[in-house]
Amino acid sequence: MANLDETDRRILTVLDTDPRRPVALIAQDLGLARGTVHARLDRLESGGYLRAHSSRILPQALGRGVSASILVELDQHQITDAIDALSRVPEVLECFAPAGDTDLLLRVVAKDPDDLYRVAEVVRLCPGILRTSTSLFLREVIPYRVSALLNAG
């Protein structure tokens, strides 16, 4: 999946900085034909290089200004049930299976601290979940980005 050439990297760097930049302006900025940029973006999207467009929506804009991580310990026999239940909780934005003592790591959002307590309880009560630990994010200091990776080669 890491077969990106220099042109791909240049296009992706622009998109990482300005995801709404029109194809025509990307082409103009990079000195490429519009059709070339469009074809490359289609290839990158179909190849799984691009995140879903919905990831551009800030949870704060949806009234969910509180973010947190929840560490989850599972009954290993019920992992499929737990993940299925968690996928139905709208406030669960991401779920990872990390190495180490934690079975799942969730990124969640809520309206306020009281709502975060509710979300944490919904998570805790999902089938197969034995224990949780919630950590509130006070602020984002480095937003999601990949430009540094693209420029590192």
Secondary structure as UniProt FT lines:
FT   HELIX           6..17
FT   TURN            19..20
FT   HELIX           23..30
FT   HELIX           34..46
FT   TURN            47..48
FT   HELIX           53..56
FT   HELIX           59..62
FT   STRAND          66..74
FT   HELIX           76..78
FT   HELIX           79..87
FT   TURN            90..91
FT   STRAND          92..96
FT   STRAND          104..110
FT   HELIX           113..124
FT   TURN            127..128
FT   STRAND          129..137
FT   HELIX           147..152
//
